[in-house]
Amino acid sequence: MQLLELKLRNWGPFYGEHKVDLAVDPSAPVILFRGENMRGKTSLLRAIVWCLYGQLREQDGRTPLPVGKMVNLDALQAGDTPFGVTLRFSHNGVEYVLHRSGTADSDQPDKVIVSQVVVDLIPVGGLPYPAANIPEIIDGIISRDIADFFFFDGEMLTRFEERLREERATSQGFVRAQVERALGLPFMTNLASDLETIQDAITASMDQVLRKEKKNNALSEKFRDKTDELAGVEKDLADLRARDTDLVAQIADYEAQLSKVEEIKELYYERKALEADIERGEDTIKDIRASIANLAETNWWLPAADTLVAKLEAAEAEIVAAEDADRERYKLQFRIDQVEKQLGSGVCPACGQPVSVHNEAELNAELSQLRQELAASPTKSVDDARRQRDRLRPFGRAASVLQRVFEQEQDLGREKLRVDKKRQRTRQISEQISGNTVNIDALERTLVHLKATKQRSGLALSGLEDKRQALKNEVNRIGNQIADQPEVDETERRLQRSVNEAQEIVSKSFDHFRESMRDRVAKATSDLFLRLTTEKEYSGVSINEDYLLSVIDHQGRALSMISAGANQILTMAFIGALAECSVDEAPMVMDTPFGRLDTGHRNAILSWVSTFNTQVILFVQSGEYEPERHAYLLDGKIGREYTIDRLSPTRSEVHAA
C-alpha cells in the first residue's frame, strides 16, 4: 500500500479545502512535514486513520475521540458545515479513492453534532464498492488490528514502553499478543477452533449411534463424563476470559482517566510533596520551640542573666583587686619590718653595716611614709569575694545559653519562613487545580490493584487452558476409540480421521509458524535495536519461548534493568520489527516520534529511516529536526517536504518547503 494524495475539508485547523500530494519514488520515499506544536501535525495523522477506519482515539491512545472534535471551528462559525477526508492510495497495482465525510452542526461552542457520515471506496476505472463491504476491504489491505504499527505517535510509543516495563506476566502476554497481531496468527487460531467444533460434532454423532445400539455403554459414558467436564472447564474459561477482557477494559479506562489529568498530575504530586514538607517543617518548629522552652525552664534565671553575669564579673574583679591589695600590703609590711629592724639594731640587716645618724633620719622618714601607705591601703576580704564568685559561678554559662537561645530563635525564624513559602506555593497549586476533583491517589491505587488482578487472571487462564487441553486430548482419545467401533458408519469414521489429521497438521503448523515468526520478530527487533542504540554495552534483544522480551549484554545475560533511553529505543525497535514482519504492507507514518530521545538516538532513527525503500511520512517539530543539521542523515531519501504554518489559533496551512 502506498498513499498518493490526501484531501481535507474543514478538518482540524485546516479550514476549507486542502490537497497534499504524497506520491513518492522508492529511491526517495521519505515525506517530511515540519511544524511547531499546535500547528496540525497530529490532525493530518488522524485524517489518514479516520478516513481508513472511521474511528479515532484521544492522545492517550485509549479514549475514543468523537470526530466532531476534528471539525474546523471557523467553518462551523461561517456555516460551512460539510467536512471530510479523501485518501487516494494504491495497493497491489490497483489505485483506490477512499472518501469519508459528514455534516457538522453546533448549537454550543464546545459541542459539535455530526450527522450524515458517509464512506465511499472506488477503484480507479471501476465501480464503487457497497458501503457495507468497505470495512472488510480496507481491513484486507491493512488490518485495523495492526494499524498501530504503521500509524503511530509519541504517545503510542510511550504506551508500548509502559507495557514492556510492566510486571513480567503482563508484559509477556502483551508481547505475545502484539507478535500474533502482526503475523496474522488469529486466523490460524480461528481455523483450529473451527476444526475442534467439527470434530466435536462428529464424535457426538458417533456416540449417539453407540447409544442407540446400546453397545459400548462404558465407553460412551466415559466420553459423556469427559465431555461434560470439558464443557464445564470451557465455561469457566469463557467466564475467566470475559473477566480478563473486562479487566483490560477497566485498566484502559483508568489509564485514560490518569492520562487526562496528566497536566495536573505533576502539580498534584508537587503539592503532596509540599504538604509533607510543611508537616515536617511544623514538626521542626515544634521541636525548636520545645527546646527553647526547655532551656528557659532549666535556666529560670535567664531573664536576669545580664545582671548575674555582671555580678559574677564584678566578683572576679573584686577577687583580683583584693589579691593585688594583699600583695601590696604584704610588700609594705615587709619593708616596714626591715626598716624597724635597722633602727632597733643600728645595723643594716641586709649588709651588716652600722647605720649612721644621717641614715637614721632617712629611715625614720621612710618608716613614717610606709606606715601611712599601709594605713591608707584598702583591706578587702578575698574569702568573701571568692564565696560571692562561687555562688555566681553556675550562671557563668549564661552567655553560651543565651547564644543557643539566639541561634535557635534564628533557626525558628528561618523554618517558619520556609514553611510559609511552601504554604504559599501550595495555595497557588490548589488554585490551579481547583476545578479538578479527580483523586489521583485513588485512581493509581485502583490501577495497581487491577493490574495485579489481571496478572493473577492471566496465570489462572494459563492453568485452566492447560487443563482444557488435557481434557480435550482425553476426549479425542476416547473419540478415536468410538470411531473404531463397528457400529460407526464408515463415512463418519473417515471424516473423523480426516479432521484429526487436519487438526494435527494445523497444530504443528501453528506451533512451527509461531515459533519461527517469534524468532523472526526477535531477530528483527535485535538488529534494529543495535542499529538505533548509542549504548554499546548491549549485544542484542531476545524473545524467549515465554515471550519475555529482554535486552542482552555482551556476556549473554538478560538484563532486568536498562536505561530510560534504552527502553525507548527497545520500544521503537519492537514496533519497527512488528511492522517489518507484518503480513500486511503499508507506509510507516510517525508523528513526533523523537520527543523524549537524545540527539544520538534521534540521529540513529533518521539514519534507519534512510534505509527504507517503502513510503515513510514523518511529522516533526524544530526541536527534533533541523534541515541544515539533519537532512544529510536521510541520505537524499526525502521525496517531498512540507511546512505547516499557523495562520491563527484555529487555522493552519500546508506548504511545500
TATARA-V223370 format. One record per residue. N is the residue number from 1. SS is DSSP state (alpha for helix, beta for strand, coil for the rest). PHI is phi in whole degrees, 0 to 359 (NA if undefined). OMEGA is omega in whole degrees, 0 to 359 (NA if undefined). Layout:
# TATARA-V223370
N | SS | PHI | OMEGA
N | SS | PHI | OMEGA
This chain:
# TATARA-V223370
1 | coil | NA | 174
2 | beta | 225 | 178
3 | beta | 280 | 184
4 | beta | 249 | 184
5 | beta | 200 | 178
6 | beta | 235 | 176
7 | beta | 242 | 181
8 | beta | 236 | 171
9 | beta | 223 | 178
10 | beta | 50 | 183
11 | beta | 249 | 180
12 | coil | 57 | 180
13 | coil | 275 | 184
14 | beta | 262 | 183
15 | beta | 282 | 180
16 | beta | 81 | 183
17 | beta | 253 | 180
18 | beta | 224 | 178
19 | beta | 232 | 180
20 | beta | 233 | 177
21 | beta | 284 | 182
22 | coil | 238 | 182
23 | coil | 294 | 179
24 | coil | 222 | 178
25 | beta | 267 | 179
26 | coil | 304 | 179
27 | coil | 284 | 178
28 | beta | 218 | 189
29 | coil | 270 | 187
30 | beta | 268 | 175
31 | beta | 243 | 181
32 | beta | 253 | 169
33 | beta | 244 | 182
34 | beta | 255 | 179
35 | coil | 190 | 179
36 | coil | 286 | 179
37 | coil | 300 | 179
38 | coil | 69 | 178
39 | coil | 264 | 179
40 | coil | 129 | 179
41 | alpha | 298 | 180
42 | alpha | 296 | 178
43 | alpha | 297 | 178
44 | alpha | 293 | 177
45 | alpha | 299 | 180
46 | alpha | 295 | 178
47 | alpha | 298 | 180
48 | alpha | 296 | 183
49 | alpha | 295 | 181
50 | alpha | 294 | 180
51 | alpha | 298 | 181
52 | alpha | 287 | 192
53 | alpha | 241 | 178
54 | coil | 73 | 180
55 | coil | 223 | 178
56 | coil | 223 | 176
57 | beta | 231 | 177
58 | coil | 296 | 181
59 | coil | 301 | 180
60 | coil | 288 | 178
61 | coil | 80 | 184
62 | coil | 242 | 186
63 | coil | 280 | 176
64 | beta | 302 | 179
65 | coil | 252 | 177
66 | coil | 299 | 183
67 | alpha | 296 | 178
68 | alpha | 302 | 180
69 | alpha | 288 | 180
70 | alpha | 264 | 180
71 | beta | 282 | 181
72 | coil | 294 | 185
73 | alpha | 289 | 179
74 | alpha | 296 | 178
75 | alpha | 295 | 178
76 | alpha | 300 | 181
77 | alpha | 296 | 180
78 | coil | 276 | 180
79 | coil | 82 | 178
80 | coil | 271 | 193
81 | coil | 275 | 179
82 | beta | 292 | 175
83 | beta | 215 | 178
84 | beta | 172 | 181
85 | beta | 224 | 175
86 | beta | 239 | 182
87 | beta | 236 | 174
88 | beta | 258 | 183
89 | beta | 212 | 178
90 | beta | 238 | 179
91 | beta | 206 | 180
92 | coil | 52 | 176
93 | coil | 81 | 179
94 | beta | 250 | 179
95 | beta | 260 | 182
96 | beta | 233 | 170
97 | beta | 237 | 179
98 | beta | 249 | 182
99 | beta | 232 | 177
100 | beta | 230 | 186
101 | beta | 210 | 178
102 | beta | 199 | 177
103 | beta | 238 | 183
104 | beta | 244 | 176
105 | beta | 214 | 181
106 | beta | 213 | 174
107 | beta | 254 | 177
108 | beta | 221 | 183
109 | coil | 301 | 185
110 | coil | 253 | 182
111 | beta | 228 | 180
112 | beta | 243 | 179
113 | beta | 256 | 182
114 | beta | 252 | 179
115 | beta | 218 | 175
116 | beta | 55 | 176
117 | beta | 284 | 180
118 | beta | 231 | 178
119 | beta | 223 | 179
120 | beta | 229 | 175
121 | beta | 229 | 185
122 | beta | 231 | 170
123 | beta | 288 | 183
124 | coil | 301 | 181
125 | coil | 85 | 181
126 | coil | 238 | 181
127 | coil | 262 | 179
128 | beta | 299 | 175
129 | coil | 279 | 174
130 | coil | 300 | 183
131 | alpha | 304 | 182
132 | alpha | 294 | 182
133 | alpha | 270 | 187
134 | alpha | 298 | 180
135 | alpha | 303 | 180
136 | alpha | 293 | 180
137 | alpha | 293 | 179
138 | alpha | 297 | 180
139 | alpha | 296 | 177
140 | alpha | 287 | 178
141 | alpha | 279 | 173
142 | coil | 211 | 186
143 | coil | 298 | 176
144 | alpha | 300 | 182
145 | alpha | 298 | 184
146 | alpha | 247 | 182
147 | alpha | 300 | 180
148 | alpha | 300 | 181
149 | alpha | 286 | 183
150 | coil | 246 | 180
151 | beta | 241 | 184
152 | beta | 217 | 179
153 | beta | 232 | 181
154 | alpha | 300 | 179
155 | alpha | 294 | 179
156 | alpha | 294 | 175
157 | alpha | 300 | 180
158 | alpha | 298 | 180
159 | alpha | 296 | 178
160 | alpha | 298 | 181
161 | alpha | 298 | 179
162 | alpha | 300 | 182
163 | alpha | 293 | 180
164 | alpha | 291 | 180
165 | coil | 266 | 183
166 | coil | 287 | 182
167 | coil | 306 | 192
168 | alpha | 310 | 186
169 | alpha | 297 | 181
170 | alpha | 296 | 181
171 | alpha | 298 | 180
172 | alpha | 300 | 179
173 | alpha | 300 | 180
174 | alpha | 295 | 180
175 | alpha | 299 | 180
176 | alpha | 299 | 181
177 | alpha | 299 | 181
178 | alpha | 292 | 179
179 | alpha | 297 | 181
180 | alpha | 292 | 176
181 | alpha | 299 | 184
182 | alpha | 294 | 187
183 | alpha | 267 | 178
184 | coil | 72 | 182
185 | alpha | 293 | 176
186 | alpha | 306 | 178
187 | alpha | 299 | 180
188 | alpha | 291 | 176
189 | alpha | 298 | 179
190 | alpha | 295 | 178
191 | alpha | 297 | 179
192 | alpha | 298 | 180
193 | alpha | 295 | 179
194 | alpha | 298 | 179
195 | alpha | 295 | 177
196 | alpha | 298 | 180
197 | alpha | 298 | 179
198 | alpha | 297 | 181
199 | alpha | 297 | 179
200 | alpha | 300 | 181
201 | alpha | 295 | 180
202 | alpha | 295 | 182
203 | alpha | 297 | 178
204 | alpha | 298 | 179
205 | alpha | 295 | 179
206 | alpha | 295 | 179
207 | alpha | 296 | 178
208 | alpha | 298 | 178
209 | alpha | 298 | 180
210 | alpha | 297 | 182
211 | alpha | 293 | 178
212 | alpha | 295 | 180
213 | alpha | 280 | 181
214 | coil | 54 | 177
215 | coil | 237 | 181
216 | coil | 53 | 181
217 | alpha | 298 | 181
218 | alpha | 298 | 179
219 | alpha | 296 | 180
220 | alpha | 294 | 179
221 | alpha | 294 | 178
222 | alpha | 297 | 177
223 | alpha | 298 | 181
224 | alpha | 295 | 179
225 | alpha | 298 | 181
226 | alpha | 292 | 178
227 | alpha | 294 | 178
228 | alpha | 295 | 179
229 | alpha | 296 | 178
230 | alpha | 297 | 179
231 | alpha | 297 | 178
232 | alpha | 296 | 179
233 | alpha | 295 | 180
234 | alpha | 293 | 175
235 | alpha | 295 | 177
236 | alpha | 299 | 178
237 | alpha | 297 | 180
238 | alpha | 297 | 178
239 | alpha | 296 | 182
240 | alpha | 292 | 178
241 | alpha | 294 | 178
242 | alpha | 297 | 178
243 | alpha | 295 | 179
244 | alpha | 296 | 177
245 | alpha | 297 | 178
246 | alpha | 296 | 178
247 | alpha | 297 | 178
248 | alpha | 300 | 180
249 | alpha | 295 | 179
250 | alpha | 295 | 178
251 | alpha | 299 | 179
252 | alpha | 299 | 180
253 | alpha | 296 | 180
254 | alpha | 292 | 176
255 | alpha | 295 | 178
256 | alpha | 295 | 179
257 | alpha | 298 | 178
258 | alpha | 293 | 179
259 | alpha | 296 | 181
260 | alpha | 294 | 181
261 | coil | 260 | 182
262 | alpha | 302 | 182
263 | alpha | 297 | 182
264 | alpha | 264 | 185
265 | alpha | 300 | 180
266 | alpha | 297 | 178
267 | alpha | 295 | 181
268 | alpha | 299 | 181
269 | alpha | 286 | 174
270 | alpha | 297 | 179
271 | alpha | 297 | 179
272 | alpha | 299 | 179
273 | alpha | 295 | 178
274 | alpha | 296 | 180
275 | alpha | 297 | 177
276 | alpha | 294 | 178
277 | alpha | 296 | 179
278 | alpha | 297 | 179
279 | alpha | 298 | 177
280 | alpha | 294 | 178
281 | alpha | 297 | 179
282 | alpha | 295 | 175
283 | alpha | 297 | 179
284 | alpha | 296 | 178
285 | alpha | 299 | 178
286 | alpha | 299 | 181
287 | alpha | 297 | 180
288 | alpha | 295 | 179
289 | alpha | 297 | 178
290 | alpha | 296 | 179
291 | alpha | 294 | 178
292 | alpha | 296 | 179
293 | alpha | 296 | 179
294 | alpha | 295 | 177
295 | alpha | 298 | 180
296 | alpha | 293 | 182
297 | alpha | 286 | 182
298 | alpha | 281 | 177
299 | coil | 238 | 186
300 | alpha | 299 | 184
301 | alpha | 275 | 184
302 | alpha | 306 | 179
303 | alpha | 299 | 180
304 | alpha | 258 | 186
305 | alpha | 301 | 182
306 | alpha | 299 | 180
307 | alpha | 295 | 182
308 | alpha | 295 | 179
309 | alpha | 295 | 179
310 | alpha | 296 | 179
311 | alpha | 294 | 178
312 | alpha | 297 | 179
313 | alpha | 295 | 178
314 | alpha | 294 | 178
315 | alpha | 296 | 178
316 | alpha | 299 | 179
317 | alpha | 295 | 180
318 | alpha | 295 | 177
319 | alpha | 299 | 180
320 | alpha | 299 | 181
321 | alpha | 295 | 180
322 | alpha | 296 | 179
323 | alpha | 295 | 177
324 | alpha | 297 | 180
325 | alpha | 296 | 178
326 | alpha | 299 | 179
327 | alpha | 295 | 179
328 | alpha | 295 | 179
329 | alpha | 296 | 178
330 | alpha | 297 | 179
331 | alpha | 299 | 180
332 | alpha | 297 | 181
333 | alpha | 296 | 179
334 | alpha | 297 | 180
335 | alpha | 291 | 178
336 | alpha | 298 | 180
337 | alpha | 299 | 180
338 | alpha | 293 | 181
339 | alpha | 295 | 180
340 | alpha | 299 | 179
341 | alpha | 293 | 178
342 | alpha | 295 | 182
343 | alpha | 291 | 183
344 | alpha | 285 | 184
345 | alpha | 258 | 184
346 | coil | 70 | 180
347 | beta | 233 | 179
348 | coil | 291 | 182
349 | coil | 293 | 182
350 | coil | 274 | 186
351 | coil | 248 | 179
352 | coil | 78 | 179
353 | coil | 277 | 178
354 | beta | 292 | 181
355 | coil | 268 | 181
356 | coil | 282 | 180
357 | alpha | 297 | 179
358 | alpha | 300 | 180
359 | alpha | 296 | 181
360 | alpha | 297 | 179
361 | alpha | 295 | 179
362 | alpha | 295 | 181
363 | alpha | 295 | 179
364 | alpha | 296 | 179
365 | alpha | 295 | 180
366 | alpha | 296 | 181
367 | alpha | 297 | 179
368 | alpha | 296 | 180
369 | alpha | 297 | 181
370 | alpha | 297 | 180
371 | alpha | 294 | 177
372 | alpha | 295 | 180
373 | alpha | 296 | 180
374 | alpha | 295 | 179
375 | alpha | 292 | 181
376 | alpha | 279 | 183
377 | coil | 294 | 181
378 | coil | 294 | 178
379 | coil | 249 | 181
380 | coil | 244 | 180
381 | coil | 272 | 177
382 | alpha | 297 | 181
383 | alpha | 297 | 178
384 | alpha | 298 | 180
385 | alpha | 296 | 180
386 | alpha | 292 | 177
387 | alpha | 298 | 177
388 | alpha | 296 | 179
389 | alpha | 296 | 181
390 | alpha | 297 | 178
391 | alpha | 294 | 183
392 | alpha | 269 | 186
393 | alpha | 301 | 178
394 | alpha | 304 | 180
395 | alpha | 269 | 182
396 | alpha | 291 | 179
397 | alpha | 273 | 181
398 | alpha | 303 | 182
399 | alpha | 297 | 181
400 | alpha | 291 | 178
401 | alpha | 296 | 178
402 | alpha | 298 | 179
403 | alpha | 295 | 177
404 | alpha | 297 | 178
405 | alpha | 299 | 180
406 | alpha | 299 | 181
407 | alpha | 296 | 180
408 | alpha | 292 | 175
409 | alpha | 294 | 175
410 | alpha | 296 | 178
411 | alpha | 300 | 180
412 | alpha | 299 | 179
413 | alpha | 296 | 180
414 | alpha | 295 | 181
415 | alpha | 295 | 178
416 | alpha | 297 | 179
417 | alpha | 295 | 179
418 | alpha | 298 | 181
419 | alpha | 297 | 180
420 | alpha | 297 | 178
421 | alpha | 295 | 179
422 | alpha | 292 | 176
423 | alpha | 297 | 180
424 | alpha | 296 | 179
425 | alpha | 294 | 178
426 | alpha | 298 | 179
427 | alpha | 296 | 178
428 | alpha | 298 | 180
429 | alpha | 296 | 180
430 | alpha | 299 | 177
431 | alpha | 293 | 181
432 | alpha | 294 | 184
433 | coil | 250 | 185
434 | coil | 298 | 183
435 | coil | 277 | 183
436 | coil | 258 | 182
437 | coil | 252 | 182
438 | coil | 288 | 176
439 | coil | 268 | 185
440 | alpha | 297 | 179
441 | alpha | 302 | 181
442 | alpha | 296 | 178
443 | alpha | 300 | 183
444 | alpha | 291 | 177
445 | alpha | 297 | 180
446 | alpha | 296 | 180
447 | alpha | 297 | 178
448 | alpha | 299 | 179
449 | alpha | 297 | 180
450 | alpha | 297 | 180
451 | alpha | 293 | 176
452 | alpha | 295 | 177
453 | alpha | 296 | 178
454 | alpha | 298 | 179
455 | alpha | 296 | 178
456 | alpha | 296 | 178
457 | alpha | 298 | 178
458 | alpha | 298 | 179
459 | alpha | 294 | 179
460 | alpha | 296 | 178
461 | alpha | 299 | 181
462 | alpha | 299 | 180
463 | alpha | 295 | 181
464 | alpha | 290 | 178
465 | alpha | 293 | 175
466 | alpha | 298 | 179
467 | alpha | 296 | 179
468 | alpha | 300 | 182
469 | alpha | 296 | 178
470 | alpha | 297 | 178
471 | alpha | 295 | 180
472 | alpha | 298 | 178
473 | alpha | 297 | 179
474 | alpha | 294 | 178
475 | alpha | 299 | 179
476 | alpha | 296 | 179
477 | alpha | 297 | 179
478 | alpha | 293 | 178
479 | alpha | 300 | 177
480 | alpha | 295 | 178
481 | alpha | 294 | 178
482 | alpha | 297 | 182
483 | alpha | 296 | 181
484 | coil | 279 | 181
485 | coil | 286 | 184
486 | coil | 295 | 181
487 | coil | 289 | 184
488 | coil | 282 | 179
489 | coil | 296 | 184
490 | alpha | 299 | 180
491 | alpha | 296 | 179
492 | alpha | 294 | 179
493 | alpha | 297 | 180
494 | alpha | 296 | 180
495 | alpha | 297 | 180
496 | alpha | 296 | 179
497 | alpha | 293 | 179
498 | alpha | 296 | 179
499 | alpha | 295 | 177
500 | alpha | 302 | 180
501 | alpha | 296 | 179
502 | alpha | 297 | 179
503 | alpha | 298 | 181
504 | alpha | 297 | 179
505 | alpha | 296 | 181
506 | alpha | 297 | 181
507 | alpha | 298 | 180
508 | alpha | 294 | 179
509 | alpha | 297 | 181
510 | alpha | 300 | 182
511 | alpha | 297 | 181
512 | alpha | 295 | 181
513 | alpha | 296 | 181
514 | alpha | 297 | 181
515 | alpha | 295 | 181
516 | alpha | 293 | 180
517 | alpha | 288 | 175
518 | alpha | 298 | 178
519 | alpha | 296 | 180
520 | alpha | 295 | 178
521 | alpha | 296 | 180
522 | alpha | 299 | 180
523 | alpha | 294 | 180
524 | alpha | 296 | 178
525 | alpha | 297 | 181
526 | alpha | 297 | 180
527 | alpha | 299 | 182
528 | alpha | 290 | 179
529 | alpha | 300 | 180
530 | alpha | 294 | 178
531 | alpha | 290 | 187
532 | alpha | 269 | 186
533 | coil | 286 | 175
534 | coil | 257 | 182
535 | coil | 260 | 193
536 | coil | 276 | 178
537 | coil | 281 | 180
538 | beta | 263 | 180
539 | beta | 248 | 178
540 | beta | 155 | 182
541 | beta | 226 | 177
542 | beta | 231 | 169
543 | beta | 235 | 186
544 | coil | 280 | 184
545 | coil | 299 | 179
546 | coil | 269 | 179
547 | coil | 63 | 174
548 | coil | 271 | 181
549 | beta | 272 | 185
550 | beta | 223 | 171
551 | beta | 270 | 185
552 | beta | 251 | 176
553 | beta | 270 | 185
554 | coil | 287 | 176
555 | coil | 261 | 177
556 | coil | 78 | 181
557 | coil | 267 | 175
558 | beta | 283 | 184
559 | beta | 269 | 179
560 | coil | 277 | 180
561 | coil | 231 | 173
562 | coil | 229 | 184
563 | coil | 292 | 179
564 | alpha | 299 | 179
565 | alpha | 298 | 179
566 | alpha | 295 | 177
567 | alpha | 299 | 180
568 | alpha | 295 | 180
569 | alpha | 290 | 176
570 | alpha | 300 | 179
571 | alpha | 298 | 180
572 | alpha | 298 | 180
573 | alpha | 294 | 180
574 | alpha | 295 | 179
575 | alpha | 295 | 179
576 | alpha | 298 | 179
577 | alpha | 292 | 178
578 | alpha | 299 | 178
579 | alpha | 295 | 181
580 | alpha | 295 | 184
581 | alpha | 269 | 186
582 | coil | 298 | 177
583 | coil | 288 | 177
584 | coil | 259 | 175
585 | coil | 240 | 182
586 | coil | 202 | 174
587 | coil | 293 | 176
588 | beta | 261 | 182
589 | beta | 242 | 185
590 | beta | 239 | 179
591 | beta | 256 | 177
592 | coil | 47 | 183
593 | coil | 276 | 189
594 | coil | 255 | 192
595 | coil | 312 | 186
596 | coil | 255 | 183
597 | coil | 264 | 177
598 | coil | 281 | 186
599 | alpha | 301 | 182
600 | alpha | 299 | 181
601 | alpha | 290 | 177
602 | alpha | 298 | 180
603 | alpha | 298 | 180
604 | alpha | 296 | 180
605 | alpha | 293 | 178
606 | alpha | 297 | 177
607 | alpha | 295 | 177
608 | alpha | 296 | 180
609 | alpha | 301 | 182
610 | coil | 294 | 180
611 | coil | 271 | 183
612 | coil | 288 | 168
613 | coil | 243 | 173
614 | coil | 250 | 187
615 | coil | 299 | 176
616 | beta | 229 | 177
617 | beta | 242 | 181
618 | beta | 245 | 172
619 | beta | 255 | 186
620 | beta | 226 | 173
621 | coil | 248 | 190
622 | coil | 299 | 179
623 | coil | 289 | 181
624 | coil | 254 | 185
625 | coil | 215 | 174
626 | coil | 236 | 186
627 | alpha | 308 | 184
628 | alpha | 292 | 182
629 | alpha | 257 | 190
630 | alpha | 240 | 184
631 | alpha | 301 | 183
632 | alpha | 296 | 181
633 | alpha | 293 | 179
634 | alpha | 274 | 167
635 | coil | 52 | 177
636 | coil | 71 | 183
637 | coil | 268 | 180
638 | beta | 281 | 180
639 | beta | 271 | 178
640 | beta | 216 | 179
641 | beta | 218 | 182
642 | beta | 232 | 169
643 | beta | 243 | 177
644 | beta | 251 | 183
645 | beta | 258 | 180
646 | beta | 268 | 177
647 | beta | 266 | 179
648 | beta | 198 | 179
649 | coil | 302 | 183
650 | coil | 242 | 182
651 | beta | 221 | 174
652 | beta | 220 | 177
653 | beta | 223 | 177
654 | beta | 257 | 179
655 | beta | 232 | 173
656 | beta | 293 | 182
657 | coil | 284 | NA
